[in-house]
């Protein structure tokens, strides 16, 4: 049933809620949980305004999907009401599977189960209530629906997810380098002769700006050294808590978090889903407060330091640090904190980080010319050459407690 409801949004002003099913999904506990998961995790330690959530991002991505589908309809592309609604559902629910602090704990809490797998499990559960329309939405999400451009609007190198998070994250962090012209890009969307998502050739400059903005946002915001330090400390806190739990030490936490501290399964089940959908940022922050009083020295130290923003030193290196430098840091940590060598990895780590702004192998961005000729963006870009677009830049983040420098 068509509705006349809107949600106020600081980015797009008003986000229409076009159908009762969409409204029902927004009100569902699975989706409401996203109001308690920050989009950028600990980035607010650097950018104080970055308290926006996965909830607002998902609504924004749905809005852009509405605009994109309307633009394609305007070009005469047949999009029936069922596929229109299923596409909105697919993008609305695309982040359901994110856990507390999103990507930071993704591989840890549920033992390497990805958020995409959890999202699929959640959508499969929702099929029991919403039936065929949810089944089609899940097919679109998983890229098994035969008409491919619907999934490409949900997940590709030029999807509604990326368009919203760049715009939204730029707004809330105040980093103007991430600003892109989403409306112009959407107005330039079309389909290639073989039915894939494409961009009218005259939109090339807007796509160039999008690729540059995304690359800059990764280094300036997503991989900011302070955020990386906080993320590393949170990862090690939870890893330590799981380690202690596995070895018989009591680690108090909220029931959902305690469930996943004990988690040791090879398959994510519906029973796991029920608990996971109760888990959010607040469970983790509550646990950190509790663990500042724990008997375990490392768990207590990491929790206290993280809560009080006494973060690890984070050195960004172009090359892997030498064995000599690593050994020197290890010796200082062992002396300063009087821990066992086996526990060093909780207080020191080297994380290689890659930033690839454009992949030549994965869902290329195709420019469509008036004569129906198709060219990849990397072949025609005036501002960016092929080497820059496809360069996989790797840097090494060396993280350790600042106290050892004193």
N, C-alpha and C positions, 0 to 999 in steps of 0.2 A: 504494500500500500504506500502510495506517495505521500510524503510528509512535507510540511512547511516549517521545518525547524532549522535553526542555525546555532553554531557554537562560535563565540567570539574568540579570535586568535590574533595575537600581536603581529604576526607575519602577513597573513592574508585577510585580515579584518573579520571576515565571516566565512565559516566552513559549513556548507549546507549538509544536512542529514537527509538523504533523499528517500529513505525507505524505512519501514518499521523494523525490518530485519537488522539493518545497520544500527538502529537505535537500541534494539535488544542486545546486540553484540557489544556495543559500547557499555551498556549497563551490566554486562555479564561479569562475574567475579574474576574470570581469567583476564579480561581486558582492564578492569579497574585496578588490578594488581600493578599494572604498568605505571600508575600514578605514583607508585612507591619505589620506582626504579629510575634513577637519574640517567639521562641520556649519555652524559660524559663522565660518569663516575666521579673521581677525585679532581677533575679539572677545576672545580670551584675553589680549590686551594690556590690556584693561580689566577683564575678569572672568576671573581666573586659572583658574577651574575649567572654563571653556568649551573643553575639549579633546575633547568628544564628536564622533562621526563620522557621516557619512551612513549607514554600516553600521548602527549602533545605532538611528538614527532609522527606517530602512527596516524593521527588525525590529519596532520599536514600532508603526509604522503597520500592519504586517501583523497584529499582535496585536489592534489595535483593529478591524480589518476582520473578524477572526474573531468578536469580540464583537458587532459590528453585525449581521452576517449571522445569527448565532445568535438575536439579539433579534428580527429580522424573521421568522425561521422560527417563533419562539415565537408570533408573532401570526397564524400560519397562512399566511404568504406562501410560495409554492412556490419553493424554491431547490434545484435538483438538485445532485448531488455534483460534476458537471463544472463548472458555473458557480460553485459555491462555491470550488473549487480554482483556477479561472481568475481569479477576483477576487482571491484571495490572491496569485497570481503577479503580477497587474497592479500591485498596490500595493507588493509587495515590490521590484519592479524599477523603480518609477516614477522613481528618481533615478539610474539607471545612466548617464545621459548627462552628469552633472555632471563638469566638469573641475576642475583644481586651484583651490582657494579658491572653488569653486562659482560664484556669480553674478558675482563681481568680474571674472573673465576670460572669461566666457561668450561675449560678442560679439566678442572680440578674437582668441583663439587660432585658431579655425576660421572666421574671417571671417564673422561674423553667423549662423552655424549655431547654432540654439538647442539647449538640453539635451534638450528634448522630441524634436527631430528625431533627435538622436544616440541617445536611448533607443529610439525606434522602429526605427532601423537595427540596434541591438544585439538587440532582440527578434526582428527579422526574421531575423537570423543564427542566433539560438537556436532558431528554428522548425526548422532543419535537423536539430537533435538531438531536440527535444521534441515536434515535430509539432503535431497539432491543438489540444492544450491551450494551447500557446503562441500559436497563431494566434488563439484566442478571447480570451486574455489581452490580446493586442495590439489586438484590436478594442475591447475594453473600455477600454483605455488611451487609444485614439484617438477614443473616443466615436462609434464606428460600429456598435457592437453594438446591435441594435434595442431591447433592454430597457434603458432609460436610467439607472435608479437605480444600476446597478453602476458605471457611470462616475462618477456623482455622489458615490459613496462614495470614489472615487479622487481626483477633482478637481472641486470646487465651492466654494461659500462656507461649506459645513459638511461638510468631508471628513475622512477619517481622517489624511491628511497634516497638515492644520492642527492637528487635535486633538493629535497626538503632538508636533509640533515646538513648540507653545506650552508644553505640559507639560514636555517634555524640556529645552528651552532655559531655561525658568524654573528648573528644578532645578539645572542645571549653572552658570548664571550667578548664582544666588542672588537673582534678582529675583522677589520673591513676588507682585508685581502681575500676573504672567503665569499664576498658578495658576488652573486651571479645573477644573470637576467633570466629567471625561471620562465617568466611569461613569454619572452622572446623565443627561448628554446622550445617550449611546448607549441608555440604557434608555428614553428618550423618542422614539427614532426610529421612524418608521412610513412608510407610503406614502400619497400623496394618491390620490383616486379615479381620477386619470388615470395613476397609476403612477410619478409622480416621488417623489423622496425628500422626506419631510416630518418635522415634529416635532409630537408631541401638544401641544395648546394649553397644558396645564398645565406644560410645560417652558419657557415663555417666559422665566422669570427666569434660568435657566441659559444660555439663548442670549444674553440681554442681557449677562450677565457675560462670556461668551465674546467678544463683539464689543468690549466695553470693554477686556478684557485684551489682545486682539490689537492694538488701537490703541495702548495704552500700551507694549507690548513693542516696537513698531516705533520709537517715538521714544526709548525708554529703552535699548534694546539694539541692534536692527538698524541704526538710524540714529544711534547714539551718535557724537559728533563725533570721538572718537579712532579708533574703528573706521573711520569714513568717511575720515579722513586716511590711515590705513594702506592702505585699499583703493585710494584714489586714487594713492598712491605706487606700489603694486604694478602698477596698471594702466599707469601712465606708464613704469615700468621695462620691462615687456614690450613696450609700444608702441615705446619707444626701441630695444629689442633688435631688434624686427621691422624698424624703420626702417633701422637700421644694416645688418642682414643684406640687406635689399632693395637697398641702395646699395653692396654689395660689401665691407663691413667684416666681418671674422671675429668672430663672437660665439660663444664656446664654451659648450656646454650638454650635458646628457644627450641621447642620441639621440632619444627621443620629443619632448622640448621643442624640440630643434633642427629637427626635422621641421616642427613647427608655427610656428616662427619664419620658416621659408621658405614656409609654406603660402600658396598663392594660387590657389584653385579656386572654381568657382561651384557645385559639387555635391559633397556629402559621400559618399564611396564606401566600400565594404567595406575597401579597402586603407587608407583613412584611419582607419576604425574600429579596425583591428588595432593601429595605432600609438597611437591615442587611448586605448585600453584599457590601455596601459602607462604612461600619464601620470597623475601625482598630485602632491600637495603637496610631496613630497620632491624632485621634479625642480626645482621652482621654488626651494625653499630652497637646494638645492645650487648652482643657477645664481646666486642672489644672492651667495653666498659667493665664487664664482669672479669675478663681475663687480665686486667691490670692488677688484680689481686691474686692471681694464680700462683701456685707453688713453683711451677716450672719457670726457670729463669728466662729462657728464650721467649716463651709465649708471653710472659709478663713484660719483658723488655720491648718486644715488637709492638704489642698492643698499646703500651703507654706512649711510646715514641710516635706512633701513627696518630693516636687521638690528639696529641699535643703539637702536631706538625713539626716534630723533630725528626726530619726525614733523612733517608740515606743520601750520601753524596752520589751524584750521578754524573759521570764523565762520559761525554760523547766522543767516540774515537772513530777515525776513518779505518783503522786497522786493528786486528786482534792484539790485545796487550801481550807483551812478552811473558814468558814463564818466570823470568826474574822479577818483573813488576808484580805478578800475581802472588808469587811466593812471599814477597815483602809485605804485601797487604795481609795475607793470611797470617803471617807471624804476628803482626800488630794486633789483629783481631783476637787471636788466641791469647795473647798477653793481656790485652785490655779487658776482655770479658771472661777470661778463665773458663772457656768452654772446651769440650772435646773436639778433636779434629773432625770427627764424624758429623758434627753439627755445624761445620763451617758454611755449608751451602745455605743455611737459613739466614746468614748475615752477610753473605757476599755472593754476587752472581754476575755473569756476563751474558747479556742478551743481544743477539744480533737482530736488528730491525731492518726490514726491507720496505722501500717505498717505490712502488711501480705505478706511475700515473696512467699508463695506458698499455694494455696487453694486445699484442698482434695476433694472438691465438684464440682469445676468449671474447665472443660476441662483439665483433668489431663495430665501430661506429661508421655506418655507411652514409655517404653523401649521395643524394639522388639528383641528377641533372634533368633538364627539360626533355632531353632526348631519351630518357630512361636509363642513361649510363650510370653505373654505380662505381664510386671510388671510395676507398678507405680514407678516413680523415688524415692518416699519416702520409698519404701520397700527395695531398694537395695543400696541406697546411702551409700558410705563408709565414707564420710566426714560429712554428716549431718544426724542426726537422725530425726525421724518423728516429735518429739516434737518441734525441732528447726524450721523445714521446715514450719510447720503449725501454729506456734505461732503468735497470733494476738497481737502485742505489741502496747499498747496505752500509749501515753504521753499527758500531758496537757500543752498547751502553754498559759501562762498568759501575756497579752499585755496591756500596759498603757504608758502614756507619761513619759519620763525620768525626766522632770522638777519637778515632785512631790518629787523626792528623795533629792532635794537640801535643 
